[in-house]
């Protein structure tokens, strides 16, 4: 949990120093949970506990902090599933699912978040490549386009490959999704890095 807080402070310092010239690229791979009690989703850091959301980092708070930074863009890649857990930590997959925000109006500033799967759909591991499907194809596309790549092209290429492989290998579709702030509605696809 402290690492997330320190990272936000560090990114905030960079944003203040470089202002609207700064481009933030943040990648998270690991676990996530959603709490029925708080109706929020959380990143689970290595020292976090699934049964105690207060030991995790709230996705809403993370996005709000990024959205408040005066940057040109903040692109977040998340390769994590967000299972639903009850107050006592039991998986309650039969209950209504809570998901990371799917309403673009709730992401502020100049933030774009690319998620490994929409809502609470499955997020698969690509055992042969020792990565999640989303991470593998994300890294592969970046490696194959080393000079400049537009976020829209990158995202849609990764989304297509993840969708196809998940259906062929797991017989269930994993469909990556993108969430962006209203400020970037017509611009997010053209972000380059």
Secondary structure, DSSP 4 states (H G I P E B T S, - for coil): -HHHHHHHHHHHHHHHHHGGG-EEEEEEEEEEEEETTTTEEEEE-TT-BTTBGGGSEEHHHHHHHHHTS--SEEEEEEEEEEEEE-TTS-B-TTSPP--S---GGG--TTEEEEESSSTT----EEGGGTEEHHHHHHHHHHHHS-S--BHHHHHHHHHHHHHHHHHHHHSS----EEEE-GGGTTTGGG-B-
